[in-house]
Structure formats: C-alpha cells, structure tokens
Amino acid sequence: MYLSVKEIAKRYAVSRATIWRWVSDGHLPKPHKIGPATTRWLLADLEAFEPKSHTG
C-alpha cells in the first residue's frame, strides 16, 4: 500500500514540510517516484523504518 506525503503527515501528526525534512535528515526512508509528479512511500518501508528511529 502506497501513502502520500499528506497521509504520512497525518499518520505522524506533523506538517508535510516536516516529512520532507525528516527524509532529508534520514529519519524517514526515501519515497518511490511512481510518476512524473507523484511520489509515494510504501507502508511496509515506513513500518520497517519506525523501530530504528525509536531506538536510543
């Protein structure tokens, strides 16, 4: 299942700008380009990445 930046922002209760900042900082995986102006994240990629970002 693919998620848009808007859906991810809602999932984490942050702004869309924060999502892009997190991608740049390496706190979220890079999205997949699925069209000329369409970028999406696989839910499985986000779920796999979440435990790593919460480890201390």
N, CA, C, O and CB atoms as a CASP TS submission, in Angstrom:
PFRMAT TS
TARGET T0000
AUTHOR 0000-0000-0000
METHOD Language model
MODEL 1
PARENT N/A
ATOM      1  N   MET     1       0.847  -1.175   0.000  1.00  0.00           N
ATOM      2  CA  MET     1       0.000   0.000   0.000  1.00  0.00           C
ATOM      3  C   MET     1       0.890   1.236   0.000  1.00  0.00           C
ATOM      4  O   MET     1       1.803   1.348   0.819  1.00  0.00           O
ATOM      5  CB  MET     1      -0.962  -0.001   1.219  1.00  0.00           C
ATOM      6  N   TYR     2       0.629   2.152  -0.907  1.00  0.00           N
ATOM      7  CA  TYR     2       1.386   3.393  -1.008  1.00  0.00           C
ATOM      8  C   TYR     2       0.688   4.513  -0.244  1.00  0.00           C
ATOM      9  O   TYR     2      -0.541   4.590  -0.226  1.00  0.00           O
ATOM     10  CB  TYR     2       1.576   3.789  -2.478  1.00  0.00           C
ATOM     11  N   LEU     3       1.477   5.376   0.386  1.00  0.00           N
ATOM     12  CA  LEU     3       0.945   6.530   1.114  1.00  0.00           C
ATOM     13  C   LEU     3       1.531   7.813   0.549  1.00  0.00           C
ATOM     14  O   LEU     3       2.703   7.862   0.175  1.00  0.00           O
ATOM     15  CB  LEU     3       1.250   6.417   2.626  1.00  0.00           C
ATOM     16  N   SER     4       0.714   8.839   0.492  1.00  0.00           N
ATOM     17  CA  SER     4       1.169  10.158   0.040  1.00  0.00           C
ATOM     18  C   SER     4       1.796  10.916   1.204  1.00  0.00           C
ATOM     19  O   SER     4       1.674  10.509   2.360  1.00  0.00           O
ATOM     20  CB  SER     4      -0.006  10.972  -0.565  1.00  0.00           C
ATOM     21  N   VAL     5       2.459  12.006   0.894  1.00  0.00           N
ATOM     22  CA  VAL     5       3.061  12.834   1.943  1.00  0.00           C
ATOM     23  C   VAL     5       1.978  13.365   2.880  1.00  0.00           C
ATOM     24  O   VAL     5       2.208  13.495   4.083  1.00  0.00           O
ATOM     25  CB  VAL     5       3.861  14.008   1.323  1.00  0.00           C
ATOM     26  N   LYS     6       0.810  13.671   2.343  1.00  0.00           N
ATOM     27  CA  LYS     6      -0.298  14.148   3.171  1.00  0.00           C
ATOM     28  C   LYS     6      -0.748  13.074   4.163  1.00  0.00           C
ATOM     29  O   LYS     6      -1.012  13.368   5.329  1.00  0.00           O
ATOM     30  CB  LYS     6      -1.478  14.576   2.286  1.00  0.00           C
ATOM     31  N   GLU     7      -0.832  11.830   3.693  1.00  0.00           N
ATOM     32  CA  GLU     7      -1.241  10.728   4.563  1.00  0.00           C
ATOM     33  C   GLU     7      -0.193  10.440   5.640  1.00  0.00           C
ATOM     34  O   GLU     7      -0.539  10.123   6.778  1.00  0.00           O
ATOM     35  CB  GLU     7      -1.494   9.470   3.734  1.00  0.00           C
ATOM     36  N   ILE     8       1.070  10.551   5.281  1.00  0.00           N
ATOM     37  CA  ILE     8       2.138  10.315   6.257  1.00  0.00           C
ATOM     38  C   ILE     8       2.164  11.426   7.295  1.00  0.00           C
ATOM     39  O   ILE     8       2.359  11.167   8.482  1.00  0.00           O
ATOM     40  CB  ILE     8       3.505  10.212   5.556  1.00  0.00           C
ATOM     41  N   ALA     9       1.967  12.663   6.850  1.00  0.00           N
ATOM     42  CA  ALA     9       1.914  13.786   7.787  1.00  0.00           C
ATOM     43  C   ALA     9       0.789  13.578   8.796  1.00  0.00           C
ATOM     44  O   ALA     9       0.952  13.864   9.983  1.00  0.00           O
ATOM     45  CB  ALA     9       1.718  15.120   7.032  1.00  0.00           C
ATOM     46  N   LYS    10      -0.335  13.088   8.328  1.00  0.00           N
ATOM     47  CA  LYS    10      -1.457  12.810   9.231  1.00  0.00           C
ATOM     48  C   LYS    10      -1.111  11.656  10.173  1.00  0.00           C
ATOM     49  O   LYS    10      -1.444  11.702  11.357  1.00  0.00           O
ATOM     50  CB  LYS    10      -2.736  12.478   8.424  1.00  0.00           C
ATOM     51  N   ARG    11      -0.451  10.633   9.659  1.00  0.00           N
ATOM     52  CA  ARG    11      -0.060   9.467  10.471  1.00  0.00           C
ATOM     53  C   ARG    11       0.819   9.874  11.649  1.00  0.00           C
ATOM     54  O   ARG    11       0.661   9.362  12.756  1.00  0.00           O
ATOM     55  CB  ARG    11       0.679   8.437   9.605  1.00  0.00           C
ATOM     56  N   TYR    12       1.751  10.803  11.402  1.00  0.00           N
ATOM     57  CA  TYR    12       2.685  11.225  12.447  1.00  0.00           C
ATOM     58  C   TYR    12       2.304  12.557  13.092  1.00  0.00           C
ATOM     59  O   TYR    12       3.034  13.062  13.945  1.00  0.00           O
ATOM     60  CB  TYR    12       4.075  11.326  11.874  1.00  0.00           C
ATOM     61  N   ALA    13       1.183  13.123  12.696  1.00  0.00           N
ATOM     62  CA  ALA    13       0.675  14.390  13.245  1.00  0.00           C
ATOM     63  C   ALA    13       1.695  15.520  13.133  1.00  0.00           C
ATOM     64  O   ALA    13       1.972  16.234  14.096  1.00  0.00           O
ATOM     65  CB  ALA    13       0.280  14.206  14.705  1.00  0.00           C
ATOM     66  N   VAL    14       2.244  15.659  11.925  1.00  0.00           N
ATOM     67  CA  VAL    14       3.199  16.735  11.636  1.00  0.00           C
ATOM     68  C   VAL    14       2.838  17.352  10.284  1.00  0.00           C
ATOM     69  O   VAL    14       1.944  16.866   9.591  1.00  0.00           O
ATOM     70  CB  VAL    14       4.679  16.200  11.633  1.00  0.00           C
ATOM     71  N   SER    15       3.533  18.415   9.920  1.00  0.00           N
ATOM     72  CA  SER    15       3.272  19.057   8.628  1.00  0.00           C
ATOM     73  C   SER    15       3.959  18.300   7.498  1.00  0.00           C
ATOM     74  O   SER    15       4.857  17.492   7.736  1.00  0.00           O
ATOM     75  CB  SER    15       3.745  20.522   8.648  1.00  0.00           C
ATOM     76  N   ARG    16       3.533  18.566   6.278  1.00  0.00           N
ATOM     77  CA  ARG    16       4.164  17.947   5.117  1.00  0.00           C
ATOM     78  C   ARG    16       5.621  18.395   5.002  1.00  0.00           C
ATOM     79  O   ARG    16       6.474  17.613   4.582  1.00  0.00           O
ATOM     80  CB  ARG    16       3.390  18.297   3.831  1.00  0.00           C
ATOM     81  N   ALA    17       5.913  19.638   5.367  1.00  0.00           N
ATOM     82  CA  ALA    17       7.295  20.122   5.336  1.00  0.00           C
ATOM     83  C   ALA    17       8.176  19.317   6.287  1.00  0.00           C
ATOM     84  O   ALA    17       9.339  19.047   5.985  1.00  0.00           O
ATOM     85  CB  ALA    17       7.349  21.614   5.701  1.00  0.00           C
ATOM     86  N   THR    18       7.623  18.939   7.430  1.00  0.00           N
ATOM     87  CA  THR    18       8.379  18.134   8.394  1.00  0.00           C
ATOM     88  C   THR    18       8.702  16.766   7.806  1.00  0.00           C
ATOM     89  O   THR    18       9.800  16.252   8.019  1.00  0.00           O
ATOM     90  CB  THR    18       7.589  17.977   9.709  1.00  0.00           C
ATOM     91  N   ILE    19       7.773  16.172   7.076  1.00  0.00           N
ATOM     92  CA  ILE    19       8.026  14.873   6.443  1.00  0.00           C
ATOM     93  C   ILE    19       9.214  14.983   5.502  1.00  0.00           C
ATOM     94  O   ILE    19      10.114  14.144   5.537  1.00  0.00           O
ATOM     95  CB  ILE    19       6.775  14.375   5.677  1.00  0.00           C
ATOM     96  N   TRP    20       9.225  16.007   4.664  1.00  0.00           N
ATOM     97  CA  TRP    20      10.340  16.180   3.716  1.00  0.00           C
ATOM     98  C   TRP    20      11.647  16.461   4.448  1.00  0.00           C
ATOM     99  O   TRP    20      12.706  16.008   4.011  1.00  0.00           O
ATOM    100  CB  TRP    20      10.037  17.323   2.731  1.00  0.00           C
ATOM    101  N   ARG    21      11.592  17.193   5.543  1.00  0.00           N
ATOM    102  CA  ARG    21      12.796  17.455   6.349  1.00  0.00           C
ATOM    103  C   ARG    21      13.305  16.144   6.946  1.00  0.00           C
ATOM    104  O   ARG    21      14.509  15.889   6.941  1.00  0.00           O
ATOM    105  CB  ARG    21      12.498  18.492   7.481  1.00  0.00           C
ATOM    106  N   TRP    22      12.399  15.314   7.459  1.00  0.00           N
ATOM    107  CA  TRP    22      12.785  14.027   8.027  1.00  0.00           C
ATOM    108  C   TRP    22      13.438  13.131   6.972  1.00  0.00           C
ATOM    109  O   TRP    22      14.395  12.417   7.274  1.00  0.00           O
ATOM    110  CB  TRP    22      11.563  13.327   8.631  1.00  0.00           C
ATOM    111  N   VAL    23      12.931  13.164   5.743  1.00  0.00           N
ATOM    112  CA  VAL    23      13.535  12.385   4.660  1.00  0.00           C
ATOM    113  C   VAL    23      14.958  12.896   4.415  1.00  0.00           C
ATOM    114  O   VAL    23      15.892  12.103   4.298  1.00  0.00           O
ATOM    115  CB  VAL    23      12.676  12.477   3.352  1.00  0.00           C
ATOM    116  N   SER    24      15.120  14.204   4.339  1.00  0.00           N
ATOM    117  CA  SER    24      16.445  14.798   4.118  1.00  0.00           C
ATOM    118  C   SER    24      17.415  14.464   5.235  1.00  0.00           C
ATOM    119  O   SER    24      18.601  14.244   4.989  1.00  0.00           O
ATOM    120  CB  SER    24      16.329  16.304   3.981  1.00  0.00           C
ATOM    121  N   ASP    25      16.913  14.425   6.466  1.00  0.00           N
ATOM    122  CA  ASP    25      17.749  14.141   7.635  1.00  0.00           C
ATOM    123  C   ASP    25      17.968  12.645   7.867  1.00  0.00           C
ATOM    124  O   ASP    25      18.738  12.264   8.748  1.00  0.00           O
ATOM    125  CB  ASP    25      17.125  14.752   8.866  1.00  0.00           C
ATOM    126  N   GLY    26      17.298  11.793   7.086  1.00  0.00           N
ATOM    127  CA  GLY    26      17.452  10.351   7.246  1.00  0.00           C
ATOM    128  C   GLY    26      16.559   9.741   8.309  1.00  0.00           C
ATOM    129  O   GLY    26      16.760   8.590   8.696  1.00  0.00           O
ATOM    130  N   HIS    27      15.574  10.491   8.788  1.00  0.00           N
ATOM    131  CA  HIS    27      14.662   9.981   9.809  1.00  0.00           C
ATOM    132  C   HIS    27      13.504   9.189   9.210  1.00  0.00           C
ATOM    133  O   HIS    27      12.798   8.478   9.925  1.00  0.00           O
ATOM    134  CB  HIS    27      14.121  11.127  10.636  1.00  0.00           C
ATOM    135  N   LEU    28      13.311   9.311   7.913  1.00  0.00           N
ATOM    136  CA  LEU    28      12.306   8.519   7.189  1.00  0.00           C
ATOM    137  C   LEU    28      12.957   7.987   5.920  1.00  0.00           C
ATOM    138  O   LEU    28      13.890   8.602   5.403  1.00  0.00           O
ATOM    139  CB  LEU    28      11.021   9.375   6.851  1.00  0.00           C
ATOM    140  N   PRO    29      12.481   6.851   5.409  1.00  0.00           N
ATOM    141  CA  PRO    29      13.042   6.328   4.155  1.00  0.00           C
ATOM    142  C   PRO    29      12.685   7.237   2.983  1.00  0.00           C
ATOM    143  O   PRO    29      11.703   7.977   3.033  1.00  0.00           O
ATOM    144  CB  PRO    29      12.532   4.895   3.888  1.00  0.00           C
ATOM    145  N   LYS    30      13.484   7.171   1.942  1.00  0.00           N
ATOM    146  CA  LYS    30      13.208   7.945   0.736  1.00  0.00           C
ATOM    147  C   LYS    30      11.979   7.372   0.045  1.00  0.00           C
ATOM    148  O   LYS    30      11.765   6.160   0.054  1.00  0.00           O
ATOM    149  CB  LYS    30      14.430   7.941  -0.221  1.00  0.00           C
ATOM    150  N   PRO    31      11.171   8.242  -0.554  1.00  0.00           N
ATOM    151  CA  PRO    31       9.958   7.772  -1.243  1.00  0.00           C
ATOM    152  C   PRO    31      10.280   7.185  -2.613  1.00  0.00           C
ATOM    153  O   PRO    31      11.395   7.308  -3.121  1.00  0.00           O
ATOM    154  CB  PRO    31       8.955   8.921  -1.397  1.00  0.00           C
ATOM    155  N   HIS    32       9.270   6.544  -3.191  1.00  0.00           N
ATOM    156  CA  HIS    32       9.356   5.984  -4.536  1.00  0.00           C
ATOM    157  C   HIS    32       8.703   6.967  -5.500  1.00  0.00           C
ATOM    158  O   HIS    32       7.626   7.494  -5.222  1.00  0.00           O
ATOM    159  CB  HIS    32       8.674   4.575  -4.615  1.00  0.00           C
ATOM    160  N   LYS    33       9.346   7.208  -6.615  1.00  0.00           N
ATOM    161  CA  LYS    33       8.783   8.060  -7.659  1.00  0.00           C
ATOM    162  C   LYS    33       7.940   7.153  -8.551  1.00  0.00           C
ATOM    163  O   LYS    33       8.485   6.302  -9.253  1.00  0.00           O
ATOM    164  CB  LYS    33       9.915   8.815  -8.486  1.00  0.00           C
ATOM    165  N   ILE    34       6.625   7.321  -8.532  1.00  0.00           N
ATOM    166  CA  ILE    34       5.769   6.425  -9.311  1.00  0.00           C
ATOM    167  C   ILE    34       5.137   7.122 -10.515  1.00  0.00           C
ATOM    168  O   ILE    34       4.322   6.528 -11.220  1.00  0.00           O
ATOM    169  CB  ILE    34       4.679   5.854  -8.425  1.00  0.00           C
ATOM    170  N   GLY    35       5.506   8.364 -10.747  1.00  0.00           N
ATOM    171  CA  GLY    35       5.032   9.117 -11.897  1.00  0.00           C
ATOM    172  C   GLY    35       5.811  10.408 -11.989  1.00  0.00           C
ATOM    173  O   GLY    35       6.611  10.711 -11.103  1.00  0.00           O
ATOM    174  N   PRO    36       5.591  11.184 -13.052  1.00  0.00           N
ATOM    175  CA  PRO    36       6.354  12.416 -13.237  1.00  0.00           C
ATOM    176  C   PRO    36       6.202  13.406 -12.075  1.00  0.00           C
ATOM    177  O   PRO    36       7.147  14.122 -11.744  1.00  0.00           O
ATOM    178  CB  PRO    36       5.927  13.081 -14.519  1.00  0.00           C
ATOM    179  N   ALA    37       5.045  13.447 -11.472  1.00  0.00           N
ATOM    180  CA  ALA    37       4.822  14.382 -10.357  1.00  0.00           C
ATOM    181  C   ALA    37       4.205  13.668  -9.162  1.00  0.00           C
ATOM    182  O   ALA    37       3.501  14.279  -8.358  1.00  0.00           O
ATOM    183  CB  ALA    37       3.913  15.545 -10.799  1.00  0.00           C
ATOM    184  N   THR    38       4.475  12.355  -9.049  1.00  0.00           N
ATOM    185  CA  THR    38       3.861  11.566  -7.990  1.00  0.00           C
ATOM    186  C   THR    38       4.929  10.817  -7.214  1.00  0.00           C
ATOM    187  O   THR    38       5.692  10.029  -7.774  1.00  0.00           O
ATOM    188  CB  THR    38       2.828  10.586  -8.568  1.00  0.00           C
ATOM    189  N   THR    39       4.968  11.077  -5.917  1.00  0.00           N
ATOM    190  CA  THR    39       5.917  10.429  -5.018  1.00  0.00           C
ATOM    191  C   THR    39       5.131   9.777  -3.893  1.00  0.00           C
ATOM    192  O   THR    39       4.243  10.399  -3.310  1.00  0.00           O
ATOM    193  CB  THR    39       6.964  11.447  -4.458  1.00  0.00           C
ATOM    194  N   ARG    40       5.456   8.520  -3.583  1.00  0.00           N
ATOM    195  CA  ARG    40       4.736   7.792  -2.541  1.00  0.00           C
ATOM    196  C   ARG    40       5.713   6.937  -1.741  1.00  0.00           C
ATOM    197  O   ARG    40       6.796   6.584  -2.207  1.00  0.00           O
ATOM    198  CB  ARG    40       3.620   6.911  -3.155  1.00  0.00           C
ATOM    199  N   TRP    41       5.294   6.622  -0.533  1.00  0.00           N
ATOM    200  CA  TRP    41       6.043   5.724   0.340  1.00  0.00           C
ATOM    201  C   TRP    41       5.266   4.430   0.464  1.00  0.00           C
ATOM    202  O   TRP    41       4.036   4.436   0.521  1.00  0.00           O
ATOM    203  CB  TRP    41       6.296   6.363   1.741  1.00  0.00           C
ATOM    204  N   LEU    42       5.982   3.327   0.505  1.00  0.00           N
ATOM    205  CA  LEU    42       5.343   2.053   0.806  1.00  0.00           C
ATOM    206  C   LEU    42       5.136   1.975   2.310  1.00  0.00           C
ATOM    207  O   LEU    42       6.050   2.268   3.081  1.00  0.00           O
ATOM    208  CB  LEU    42       6.195   0.848   0.287  1.00  0.00           C
ATOM    209  N   LEU    43       3.957   1.586   2.726  1.00  0.00           N
ATOM    210  CA  LEU    43       3.653   1.455   4.145  1.00  0.00           C
ATOM    211  C   LEU    43       4.636   0.495   4.803  1.00  0.00           C
ATOM    212  O   LEU    43       5.078   0.740   5.926  1.00  0.00           O
ATOM    213  CB  LEU    43       2.205   0.971   4.350  1.00  0.00           C
ATOM    214  N   ALA    44       4.980  -0.583   4.129  1.00  0.00           N
ATOM    215  CA  ALA    44       5.924  -1.556   4.683  1.00  0.00           C
ATOM    216  C   ALA    44       7.290  -0.928   4.938  1.00  0.00           C
ATOM    217  O   ALA    44       7.949  -1.261   5.923  1.00  0.00           O
ATOM    218  CB  ALA    44       6.068  -2.749   3.740  1.00  0.00           C
ATOM    219  N   ASP    45       7.728  -0.013   4.051  1.00  0.00           N
ATOM    220  CA  ASP    45       9.010   0.686   4.253  1.00  0.00           C
ATOM    221  C   ASP    45       8.957   1.539   5.510  1.00  0.00           C
ATOM    222  O   ASP    45       9.904   1.555   6.297  1.00  0.00           O
ATOM    223  CB  ASP    45       9.355   1.567   3.030  1.00  0.00           C
ATOM    224  N   LEU    46       7.854   2.246   5.699  1.00  0.00           N
ATOM    225  CA  LEU    46       7.707   3.094   6.890  1.00  0.00           C
ATOM    226  C   LEU    46       7.680   2.248   8.157  1.00  0.00           C
ATOM    227  O   LEU    46       8.340   2.578   9.143  1.00  0.00           O
ATOM    228  CB  LEU    46       6.426   3.945   6.795  1.00  0.00           C
ATOM    229  N   GLU    47       6.920   1.161   8.132  1.00  0.00           N
ATOM    230  CA  GLU    47       6.810   0.304   9.306  1.00  0.00           C
ATOM    231  C   GLU    47       8.154  -0.340   9.647  1.00  0.00           C
ATOM    232  O   GLU    47       8.480  -0.507  10.822  1.00  0.00           O
ATOM    233  CB  GLU    47       5.750  -0.777   9.077  1.00  0.00           C
ATOM    234  N   ALA    48       8.927  -0.700   8.633  1.00  0.00           N
ATOM    235  CA  ALA    48      10.247  -1.297   8.867  1.00  0.00           C
ATOM    236  C   ALA    48      11.221  -0.261   9.422  1.00  0.00           C
ATOM    237  O   ALA    48      12.134  -0.601  10.174  1.00  0.00           O
ATOM    238  CB  ALA    48      10.805  -1.901   7.564  1.00  0.00           C
ATOM    239  N   PHE    49      11.024   0.983   9.054  1.00  0.00           N
ATOM    240  CA  PHE    49      11.920   2.053   9.465  1.00  0.00           C
ATOM    241  C   PHE    49      11.594   2.564  10.880  1.00  0.00           C
ATOM    242  O   PHE    49      12.487   3.038  11.583  1.00  0.00           O
ATOM    243  CB  PHE    49      11.845   3.202   8.462  1.00  0.00           C
ATOM    244  N   GLU    50      10.344   2.471  11.293  1.00  0.00           N
ATOM    245  CA  GLU    50       9.913   3.028  12.580  1.00  0.00           C
ATOM    246  C   GLU    50      10.684   2.495  13.789  1.00  0.00           C
ATOM    247  O   GLU    50      11.101   3.301  14.621  1.00  0.00           O
ATOM    248  CB  GLU    50       8.459   2.750  12.775  1.00  0.00           C
ATOM    249  N   PRO    51      10.895   1.200  13.931  1.00  0.00           N
ATOM    250  CA  PRO    51      11.635   0.738  15.123  1.00  0.00           C
ATOM    251  C   PRO    51      13.046   1.304  15.197  1.00  0.00           C
ATOM    252  O   PRO    51      13.537   1.589  16.289  1.00  0.00           O
ATOM    253  CB  PRO    51      11.706  -0.778  15.136  1.00  0.00           C
ATOM    254  N   LYS    52      13.712   1.474  14.046  1.00  0.00           N
ATOM    255  CA  LYS    52      15.066   2.015  14.004  1.00  0.00           C
ATOM    256  C   LYS    52      15.096   3.449  14.516  1.00  0.00           C
ATOM    257  O   LYS    52      16.019   3.842  15.229  1.00  0.00           O
ATOM    258  CB  LYS    52      15.623   1.952  12.580  1.00  0.00           C
ATOM    259  N   SER    53      14.089   4.225  14.153  1.00  0.00           N
ATOM    260  CA  SER    53      14.085   5.635  14.531  1.00  0.00           C
ATOM    261  C   SER    53      13.734   5.833  16.007  1.00  0.00           C
ATOM    262  O   SER    53      13.929   6.921  16.548  1.00  0.00           O
ATOM    263  CB  SER    53      13.104   6.405  13.660  1.00  0.00           C
ATOM    264  N   HIS    54      13.223   4.801  16.655  1.00  0.00           N
ATOM    265  CA  HIS    54      12.843   4.935  18.063  1.00  0.00           C
ATOM    266  C   HIS    54      13.821   4.279  19.022  1.00  0.00           C
ATOM    267  O   HIS    54      13.582   4.239  20.229  1.00  0.00           O
ATOM    268  CB  HIS    54      11.484   4.350  18.275  1.00  0.00           C
ATOM    269  N   THR    55      14.933   3.758  18.483  1.00  0.00           N
ATOM    270  CA  THR    55      15.911   3.143  19.369  1.00  0.00           C
ATOM    271  C   THR    55      16.863   4.203  19.889  1.00  0.00           C
ATOM    272  O   THR    55      17.165   5.163  19.180  1.00  0.00           O
ATOM    273  CB  THR    55      16.684   2.025  18.646  1.00  0.00           C
ATOM    274  N   GLY    56      17.330   4.048  21.085  1.00  0.00           N
ATOM    275  CA  GLY    56      18.170   5.051  21.690  1.00  0.00           C
ATOM    276  C   GLY    56      19.583   4.653  21.675  1.00  0.00           C
ATOM    277  O   GLY    56      20.439   5.397  22.154  1.00  0.00           O
TER
END
